[in-house]
């Protein structure tokens, strides 16, 4: 079975470092080696997601990182409503920049449409200014 990915806006983050900081602050709430993102809707294509899919994070209109999806688990909010926790590998993998238009919630992302992972050595390269990075991604040069 081919895997399927999910794409989600990383609301409140301006950089990958913001995502990393938020996950570090919340790590005591989760199982060791994991992070979680809770969403209202349960994916109907769960088997394909769990066959090796990742959550791709859109930060300021550009896909910049991903995390492997390890499990889908039910979480109940204080309001008693059941939600879906995307249980993620704690490792955040940076990707090549790929522009995305704004959207609500999450969407499925076919593996053929996913940006490549950055080589480990490029993770700490000096970054371009976010506006330039986004402009290059929009015209397919990044």
C-alpha positions in Angstrom: 0.0 0.0 0.0 1.3 3.4 -1.0 1.4 6.0 1.8 -0.4 9.3 1.9 0.7 12.5 3.6 -1.2 15.3 5.4 -0.5 19.0 4.9 -1.4 21.5 7.7 -0.8 25.2 8.3 1.5 25.8 11.3 -0.6 28.6 12.8 1.3 31.0 15.0 4.8 30.0 13.7 7.0 32.3 11.7 9.9 29.8 11.4 10.7 26.2 11.9 12.4 27.2 15.1 9.1 28.5 16.4 7.6 25.0 15.8 10.5 23.4 17.5 10.3 25.7 20.5 6.5 25.0 20.9 7.0 21.3 20.7 9.9 21.4 23.2 7.7 23.4 25.6 4.8 20.8 25.3 7.0 17.7 25.2 6.1 16.7 28.8 2.5 16.2 27.8 3.3 13.5 25.2 4.9 10.1 25.2 8.7 10.2 24.9 10.0 10.6 21.3 6.7 12.0 20.1 4.8 15.2 19.5 1.1 15.6 18.9 -1.2 17.8 16.9 -4.9 17.5 17.7 -7.4 18.2 14.9 -11.2 18.0 14.7 -11.5 15.7 11.8 -10.4 12.0 11.7 -8.8 11.1 8.4 -10.9 8.6 6.4 -7.8 7.3 4.7 -6.0 6.4 8.0 -4.5 3.1 6.7 -2.7 5.0 3.9 -1.4 7.6 6.3 -0.2 5.0 8.8 1.7 3.2 6.0 4.5 5.8 6.2 2.9 9.2 5.8 4.1 12.5 7.2 2.6 15.7 8.4 4.0 18.5 6.2 4.0 21.9 7.9 3.2 25.1 6.0 4.9 28.1 7.7 4.1 31.5 6.4 2.7 30.1 3.1 5.6 27.7 2.4 6.1 24.0 3.3 9.4 24.0 5.2 9.3 20.8 7.4 7.6 17.5 8.0 7.2 15.0 10.8 6.4 11.3 10.4 2.9 10.2 11.5 3.2 7.3 14.0 -0.4 6.9 15.0 -3.9 8.4 15.1 -5.4 8.4 18.6 -8.7 9.8 20.0 -8.5 12.7 22.3 -11.5 14.2 24.1 -11.6 17.9 24.8 -13.0 19.6 27.9 -16.2 19.9 25.8 -16.4 16.1 25.6 -16.0 16.1 21.8 -13.8 13.4 20.3 -10.9 14.7 18.2 -8.0 13.1 16.4 -4.5 13.3 17.7 -1.9 13.0 15.0 0.9 11.3 17.0 4.1 12.5 15.3 7.8 11.4 15.5 9.5 14.1 17.6 12.1 14.6 14.8 11.3 17.6 12.6 12.7 17.1 9.1 13.3 20.2 7.1 12.2 20.2 3.5 12.9 22.2 0.4 10.6 25.2 0.3 7.3 24.8 -1.6 4.7 27.5 -1.7 1.1 26.8 -0.7 -2.0 28.9 -0.8 -3.9 29.4 2.5 -6.5 26.8 3.4 -8.4 25.7 6.5 -7.9 22.5 8.5 -5.7 19.9 6.9 -5.6 18.3 3.5 -4.2 15.0 2.0 -0.9 15.5 0.2 0.0 12.9 -2.4 3.6 11.7 -2.2 4.2 12.9 -5.7 3.5 16.5 -4.7 5.8 16.6 -1.6 9.0 18.6 -1.5 12.2 16.7 -0.9 13.9 16.5 2.4 16.9 18.9 2.8 20.2 17.1 3.2 21.3 17.0 6.8 24.2 19.4 6.1 21.9 22.1 4.6 19.7 22.3 7.7 21.9 25.0 9.3 22.7 26.9 6.1 21.9 30.6 6.2 18.3 31.0 5.2 17.0 33.5 2.7 14.6 36.1 3.9 11.2 34.4 4.2 9.6 36.7 1.5 12.3 35.9 -1.0 12.1 32.2 -0.2 8.3 32.3 -0.7 8.7 34.2 -4.0 11.2 31.7 -5.3 8.9 28.8 -4.3 6.0 30.4 -6.0 7.8 30.4 -9.4 9.2 26.9 -8.8 12.8 27.9 -8.2 13.1 26.7 -4.6 
